[in-house]
Amino acid sequence: LTSLIRYVQRERNEQSISKHASTTYLSITTTTFPPMPLLPITSQSTISACRELPLRPSDIFVCSYPKSGTTWTQHIVLTLLLADRKYKIADLTSCGNSDAGNTGDDLAYNHVSDYAPFFEIDAHWQSSPSNDGTKVLADSVRENHDRLGRRVFNTHLRWDMLPKQREASSGTPQNDDKEGYDADNTRSSDDNDSHVHKERPQCGKFIYVTRNQIDVVASFYHHLSNQIEGTYTDTFETFLKDWMDGKIPFGSSLHHLIGFAGGFADNLYDTSCDHDIGDDESNSVTDQPLLLLSYEKMKSNLRTEVLRIISFLNLTHIPSHVLEEEILPSFGFSSMKNNIEKFQPKSVGWLNGFQFLRKGVTGDGRRLLLNRSTNDSGGGKEEGESSELMDAYNDWVEREEYRSKISNVLKGDCYEDCREVFLSVEEK
């Protein structure tokens, strides 16, 4: 436990350096993004409700473009939160605190969405009691969050579509100057650059997970081809083109990445209102709203990435032996596969007995693109050879000027590690 706390403190010092350095680079330029295509289970009114949800200091959002490791990260975050809660209460009880409550054992979830629901689906929202046409979180969502003691969501919305304003105190009007979410007009703190989205959240924590884009498109194709709601019925070749054109639900993955890069370029809380991050978290200047993870780093060194999450969420009550012997093994793909009922999404139905946790590997998409071209139906390509699909993908990345946009948004030595993660996602 001592080494874990020491790691947390070191991470916070590094975050402090990054935070002060980041204030130098606020002049970023991105493109205004087109409206995001949605699944049939999401309406525009729900998207507006998501954008306007008043934030709480303890809120956690697990964010990603689809098929980037969202469910995996949900599982990690929830497991860590429940463990920290359990051992915090145990520590208080051992100190004779009569208000410690129960041990938290009753909060072992049956499904990952129990306490971290899909943010932007209609089923998780309901009409406001005021009958003014707005929406509030569904009773079932609020009840589970009340049991957990904080709100956790998973989401595929872009950074500009997520809530940023803090929940007002009782009796104080909320969002007086808001006119609702406009997908074509992101808000800017610089009147001279209407295409820059630099709005900082006033509180809350946002974890963004990236993944190699070729693996993303391969996994997304298998997913949507076997999903009942909005089933994709065409070939992979056509799917790739539609995905690159931003016609698939959740739009262009590159727009998603560029949008979140803007958040990391300004990774500070909005201090226009008094900011604190809750009873369980420090009010230190090291606090930042966003944490960047990558699927590949999680695969290669999961322990280090889990420790980064622990640091980011300031979870200090988990004994080191519990982390090493009980918690970390439960994050492996085989362990999750053996408990598939906890992770198979319930918001949609599935065809042909499709297994949501399919392979959990890296490099699968590259093999798919190299082994299929528009003129070949099975022979495939040798490793290292090009194909029409790979060439089309490369042309798309170049046409979108992804590398130059990321380099412009995350310019400067203080962003080197962050920039490397965002640039690595398009590599072959």
Secondary structure as UniProt FT lines:
FT   HELIX           2..22
FT   TURN            23..24
FT   TURN            40..41
FT   HELIX           44..52
FT   TURN            57..58
FT   STRAND          60..64
FT   TURN            66..67
FT   HELIX           70..94
FT   TURN            95..96
FT   TURN            98..99
FT   HELIX           105..107
FT   TURN            112..115
FT   TURN            119..120
FT   HELIX           122..124
FT   STRAND          125..127
FT   TURN            129..130
FT   STRAND          135..137
FT   HELIX           139..148
FT   STRAND          152..155
FT   HELIX           159..161
FT   TURN            170..171
FT   TURN            176..177
FT   TURN            183..184
FT   TURN            191..192
FT   TURN            194..195
FT   STRAND          205..210
FT   HELIX           213..225
FT   TURN            229..230
FT   HELIX           236..244
FT   TURN            245..246
FT   TURN            249..250
FT   HELIX           253..265
FT   TURN            271..272
FT   TURN            279..280
FT   TURN            285..286
FT   STRAND          290..294
FT   HELIX           295..300
FT   HELIX           302..313
FT   HELIX           320..322
FT   HELIX           323..327
FT   HELIX           328..331
FT   HELIX           333..338
FT   HELIX           340..342
FT   TURN            352..353
FT   HELIX           364..371
FT   TURN            374..375
FT   TURN            383..384
FT   HELIX           388..399
FT   TURN            400..401
FT   HELIX           402..409
FT   HELIX           413..415
FT   HELIX           416..424
FT   TURN            425..426
//
